Amino acid sequence: MASFSFRAALAASTFLATVGAAAAIDVIDQRGQTLSFDKEPAKVATIPIPAASMYVLSDGKADRLVAMNPTALGAITGEWLGHIYPGLEKVRTDIVKGGQFTPNVEALLTLSPDLVFQWANQGPDLIAPIERAGMKVFGQNYGTQAFLEETMLAMGKLTGQNDKTSALLDKHRGVMASLEKTTGAIPEADRPKVTYFQYFTNSLRPNGVGSYNDMYLKLAGGRNGAEGVKGTGTDVTFEQVLAWAPEVIILGGFDQAVPSDLYKDPKWASVPAVRNKRVYKMPIGGYRWDPPNVESPLAWIWVASILHPDKVGFNLRAEMDGVYKLLYGRAPTDEETRAILKASANADAKDYARVLER
């Protein structure tokens, strides 16, 4: 119901903006707050980690992003988005302090942003200090496909890219509907047990039931192997993972761990996923593919392709070409595609050559 209300309000605000002054923009954030602008915001700061890439990809250019979360930079430097927009690597990242999302109000004030994106559902006191300082805040929610689509719609409106956003959302919904009929309909007994690790190197942190990762693992024909873990943010012991005996392990883009780290470590040798070479490194395109993001349909296809290569009804590389032409104006080269899909890190993984096929 909340999602429906947001969409209805957003549609109404779009209509009002259209019949009013052409340059005026009214947008409703995910707190239900209306934000009004005389024109498209010229300077935008993003504290939520995925918001930086989302805004740039919505806008089709990087010159309006004046600051981002430092963790967002990790998915840009040396990765695809940094290659396409090299200036992003110089964007300021000093807008948080004392916590991953705690705003550095003093730093934000020096930038005089027209709009600041901040989490609305990640704890108290993240938005109020920014608003008290006189800055406009778009409260963004995290964790579901509905929240992602709402944010995409709002960003499309703020950047004047409604048509592109509609095309992207058509892709999200089309891929989801197709997978629901194929891999999503696979019986429980035929679903491999998959453990996705958001973090691995310094702590073992799988995402459990109710997480966004849990949603697409099921959509892709898997079952979440993080038994007893709810949502995100819970560290587990190595002994717990041994007891789970995952058949597939996915290493997320927030951590530097790669499959060879497990293959060469004797203590992991008895884990079925390691023994059978079914450990995979998550790709990084315009953003990390593991959390909700603009390129999420490609992530769903990727997971389905490694779990059920004979049943997935998509060619990942062809789908990448189409989505990237829409987002970046061109398809990636063969070398670029292999880099995005972490071909080197996944070289020894079972059936990965099939994922790379055109």
N, C-alpha and C positions, 0 to 999 in steps of 0.2 A: 504493500500500500504506500509506503514511504517513497519507493522508487517511482510508482505511478504518479504520485503527487508532484514529485520533482520534475518529471517529464512534462506533465501538463502545465506546470508553472513556467517551465523553460519555453515550451511552445508558445504560450501566451505572451511571454516577454519578447520572443522573436517577432511575433505579429505586431506588437505595439511599436517595437523599434522600427519595423519596416514602414508602418504608416506614419511615423513621426519623422523627425529630422534624420536624413540619410546617414549621417555620421554618428548619431547617438547610439549607445549600446547600454541596454539593461540586461544583466545576467544574474541568475539566482544561484548561490553557492549551495553546498550540501548541508549547510545548517538551516537553509531556508531564508538566508539573508539576501536582499536585493542590493546589487552593486551597480552604480550608474556611472557611465563615462561619456564624455562629449565626443570622443573618438577612440579608435583602437589604442590600448595602452602601449606606450612607446618604450617603457622600461619596466621589466618584469623580473622579480626575484622569486626563486622556488626553493622552499625548504624541504618538502617531501622529496625523497630521493628520485622516484621515477618522473616527477613533474618537469624536470629540466628537459629531458629528451622529448617528452610528450608535447611540450609547448613548442619546441623547435620544429618537431615533425608536423605539428598542426600548422604552424606559420609558414613552413617551407623556407625559412631563413633563420639565422642565429643572432642577428644584430639587436634584437629586442631583449634578449636574455642578459641581464646585468650581473646576476649572482645565482649560485646554486649550492646545494649541500655538497660538502667535500666527498662524500661517498658516491655521489652521482658522477664525479669526475673519474672515478675508477673504471666506469663502464664507457668512458670516452677516450681517455689517453691510450694510444696504441690500439684502439678498436675502430670499428667501422665508422661510427659517428664522428670521431675525431679526424678520420681520414676525409670525410665529406665536408665537415665544417672545422677546419684546423684552428680557427679562432676561439672555439669553445674551450680549448685547453688553457686559455688565459683569462677566462671569466673568474671573477672573485668567488671565493668559497669560505670567507670568514664570517658568514651570516648566522652561524650557530656557535654556541659556547656552553660548556658545562653539561652537555647532553647531546645526543644525536640530533634532536629536533628543537632544543631550547634556543629561542631566537637571540641573536646578538643585535639588540635594538640599535645600539650606537653605530654599528657597522651599516645596518640597513639605512639609517638616517643619512649617512654620508652619500648614499646612492640615490636618494630621493626617488624611489620606485613609484610608478603609478599603481602597481598592484603587487602584492605578495601572496604567494600560495603557501598555505600552512595546513598541517593535519588538523582535522576537526574531531577525529575519533581515536586519537593516540595519547590521550591523557589531558589533564586540566592545565590551564595557564600557558598554553602554547600560542594562543591567538591574542588574548587580552593585552599583553604588553605591547604588541605591535599596533593594535588599534588605539591604545592610549597615547601612543606617540604620533597619532594622526595619519597613519597609513591604512590604505584599504587592503583587506584580507579576503581572499577566496578560501573558505574552509573546505578542505578536500577530505573525503572519506576513503578508506583503504579496505581491501580484503575480498571484494566480490566482483563478478563480471558486471553486475548492474552499476556499482559505484564507478567502475572503469568507464563504462559507456556514458554515464552522466558527465564525468569529467571531460571526456572527449568532445561531447556535444557543447559543453560550455567553452572549452578552448577553441573549438571551431568558430563559435560565435565571436569570441574576443579577438580572434585573428582574421576574421572575415573569410574563413575557409569552410563555410557550411557544406558546400557541395563535396569537397574532398572528404570531410568528416562523414557525410552520409555514405559515400562509397566505401570508406573503411569499415563503417559499422555493418554495411551489407556483407562485407567479407567476413567479419567476426561471426555474424549470425548464420551465414551460409555454411561456413566450415563447421560450426557447432552442430547445426542441424544434420549435416552429412555424417559427421562422426557419431552422433547419437544413434544413427541407423545402422552403423557398421561396427566399429570397435566398441562403441558405447553399449551395444546390445550383446556383447560377448558374455556367456554364462560365467558365473563366479568361479566355477571349477577350472575354467580355461584361462583365468586371468593370472599373470605372474605377480608375485609379491614384490612390490617396488618400494624402496626406501630412498626418498629424496633428502639430501642434506643441504640445508641452507649454509651451514658452516661445518667444517670438518677438521681443519688443521689444528686449531688450539682447543676446540671443544666439539663434541659431536651433537649437532643440533638439527634433528629432522623435523619436518613440518607434518603435523598430524591431521586428524579428522577435523573437518570444518575449515581448513586452510584453502587458499586458492589453488595450491599445488594438489591438494587432495581432490579437488574438483576435476582438474584436467587429467590426473592419473586415471581416474575412473572413466572419464570421457574417452581416453586413449586405449581403454581395455585392460587396465591394470587394477590392482588393489593395493591400498596403502599399507606398507609393511611396518609402519611406525606404530605398533600396537600399544594402545593405552595412552598415546600422546594426543592431546587436544590442541588444535590451533598451532600457533607459532611461539617461539621464544623459550622452549624447554630443552635443556641439555640432558643427554642420556649417557649411560656408561657403555663401554665396549662390550661388556658382558650382556647387556640388554640387546645390543645389535646381534651378537652371536646367537642369542635365544630366538630372535626374530627370523634368522636365516634368510635374509632377503635374496630373491632370485635375480633382481636387478637393482643396481645402485646408480643414482643420478647425483652428480656433484654440481652444486649450484654455482652461479656466477659471482656471488659475493665473496667467495673463498678462492685461494690460489691452488687448492688441491686438484690433482689430475689423476686419471686412472692408474698410471704407472706407480704412483705413490702407494696404492693398495697392492698392486701386483708384486712389487718387490719387498713388501713387508710380510715376513713369515707369519705374523700373528693373524693376518687376514686370510691366509691361504685356505682355511676350511670353510669360509663363507661361500655359499653357492654362487653368488654373483661374481666373486673374484675367481673362483675355481673355473667357472665357465666363460670368463672374459666378457661379462655383461656389466661392466662399469663404464659409465658414460659421463663426459663433461658437457654441461649445458652450453649451448651457443650464446654468443653476444652479438646482436646486430645493432640497431639503433639504440637499444638498451639491453640489459640482461633479460633473457627470455623466460627466466623462472617466475618472477612476480608478474602481476597484471600490468600490461603495457600495450602500446599501440600495435606491436607485432605479435601479440599473443596467439592469433590463429596459426602462425607458423610454428610456434612452440608446441601447440597441441598436435599438429601434424608430425612434428619431429618425434615427440614421445610415442605417438601411435606407430610411427615407422620403425622405431627400435624395439617396440614390444610385439608388434604384429606386422612384419613387413609384407606378408602375403595377403593381408586383409585390408590394409589402409587403402582408401580409394583416391589418394592424392600422390602426385609427384612433387616432393618438397621443393626441388630446385625450380620447377616451373611456377609453383606458387610464390616462391621468393621473387622471381623475376617480375611477376605481376604486381605484387605488393610494393616492391622497391621502385618500380616505374612510377607508381602513384605517389609514393612518399619522397623519392629522391630524383625523379625525372629520368632514371635509367636503371637497367638491371645490373647487378654486380657481375664482374668478370668471373671466370672460373677460379682464378687465384683468390679473389676477394670472397667468393662463396665458400671456398675451402677454409679460409681464415675465420669467417663468421661461424661456420659449423664445427670449428675446432677439429679439423681433419687430422692434424698431427697428434694432438692429445688423445684422440679416439682411434688412432690407427690400428691398435690391437683389439679393439672391441668387436664382438661378434656381430656380423652382418652390417658393419658400418659402411662398407663399400657400397652396399645397396642404397643407403641413405644418400650417398654422394652422387648417385647416378642421375643423369638428366633424362 
